[in-house]
Amino acid sequence: MSRPTLGRVEKFLAVQIVELGRLPRLAVADTVDRFSDATGLQAAFCLVAIANGSSSYFQAPPETLNIPKIHEACAILAADLFALETLETRPATSCAALAKFWSASDGYFKPHRALQNNKTTPRQV
């Protein structure tokens, strides 16, 4: 399977966050599940584009977006990517690697799964 274009990932995230008003962390989790062959860095880049108004798909007025939550999701995504790279002998930036990592330990992007596994509590958003 070929890696999805940046545009497809950006459009999906933009629709989720801007049009549907979903929490950025949940939109990222859905992106990772939907585009397992994409990279986490693609998703991070798209979050930044949406937050700073340079998205090719939507240019929402800044006051309509929860920009701090978009930046928070991007920062935690970057931290998770770094954690994955320190655990692996090679860079592990794929969304498939993120999904596997989150299935065992995440309470931010996948809070419902963390509660079911009784491993952690979700952060307040």
Helices and strands as residue ranges (DSSP letters): H 6-14, I 15-19, H 24-34, H 40-51, G 62-64, H 67-87, H 95-105, H 111-117
